[in-house]
Amino acid sequence: MAGDACLKSVSAALASVARRSGDLVCRFGGEEFAILLPDTDLKTALILAEKVRTSIARLGIPHEESEHAVVTASFGVAVFTKGSTVSHPTELVARADLALYQAKDQGRDRVTFIKEGEDILMRQFSASNDHAQ
């Protein structure tokens, strides 16, 4: 039951940024979700992902196995823009997934993205890291 309550709380935090007609939040796997935000640029997507990341951390949902002791979230962001090299929606999902796993590899509880044309080069966007530097 605690797992269901956690999923509901996290889902509500995710849904808080999907307010426009056409925005969509869906469960993508066991502990993975996707937020589809049509007509959203990279900067806005990163800001929204960071907002949700901090909202989830503030929920304070206990998580014994987390180094933070509470549930946190990692985000992989990918955008499709005019002139993009992405030729199929599955490519966009793959880029977001790659960015997500990079976020997890970098210590979790962060937002990362892949810059268009630089599939290997990962960029990190996290307010907590900006303040640490």
N, C-alpha and C positions, 0 to 999 in steps of 0.2 A: 504493500500500500504506500509506503514512503516513496518508492520509486515513481508511482503514478502521480503523487502530489508534486514531486520534484519536476516531472515532465510538464505538468500543467502550469506550474509557476514559470518555468523556463519558456514554455510556449507563449504565455501571456507577455513576457518581456520581449520576445521576438515579434509578436504581433503589434507591439506598441509603435514600431516604426513602419509597419505596412498599413498605411492609412488611406492611400489613394485607391481609386477604382483601378483594378488590374494588378495591384500589389498582391503577392501571395506568399504565405508561410506554409511550409509542409515538412513533415518528418521524412527524412531521406534515408534513414537507417536506424539502428538501435539507439544510438545517442547522437545522431547527426540530423541536422535540420537544414533546409534551404530557404533563403529569403529571396524572392524574385521581385526586383524593383525596376520595372520598365522605365525607360527614359531617365535614368539616374546616372550621373557622371561618377568617375572614380572618387573624386574628393568627397562628394556627398555620401557615396556608399561607405567610404572609410569612416566618416563622421558618424553615420548611423550605426555601423557595426561596433564602433567604440562605445557609443551610447548604450547599446544593448549589452556589451561586455561588462561595463561597469554596473549596469542595472542588475545583471545576474549575480555578480559578486556581492552587491549590497543586499541581496535577498538573504544571505547568510545561511543558506541551506547546508546543514552539516554533511561532511563527506570525509569519512575516516581515512580513506586511502589517498586523499589529496594533500600535497605539501602545504596547501593554503588552509586546510581543515574545513573548507567550505567548497561548494560547487562553483566552478569557474567555467568560462567558455573561451574557446579559441575559434577564430574566424579566418577563413580563406576567402578572399574577395576576387572576383573576376568581373570584368565589364565588357560589353559588346558595344563598340562605338562605330560611327561611320568610318569606313575605310579599314575596318578591323580585318585581321588575317584569319579570324575564326570562321570556318566554313560550315560548321554544324553545331547545333546546341550541345551535343555531347562533348565537343571540344571545350566549350565554355565551362561545363561542369567539371571536366578533367582539370582545367586550370585552377578552378576554385578548390578542388580536392587536393591538388598538389600544394597550393598555398596553405590550405588547412594543415596538412601533414608537416609542412615546414614550420608553421606556428607551434605545433605540438613538439617538434624536434627542438625548437628554440626555448622550450620551457613552459609552454602552455600559457593560458590566460593572456592572449594577445591577438592582434589583428595583423594579417599579412596579405600581400597581394603580389601578383606577377605583372610586371609592366609589359604592356603590349610590345611584342618583338623581342622580348628578353625572357624567354621561357625559363631559363636557368636562374637568372638573377632575381632573387627574392627581395622585396622591399618590406620593411616592417613599419607599422604605424601603431604606436601605443602611447597614450598620454603618460602612463606611468614611467615608461622608458625615457620619454622626452624630459621629464623632470629629474630623472636620475643622472643625466649627463651634464 
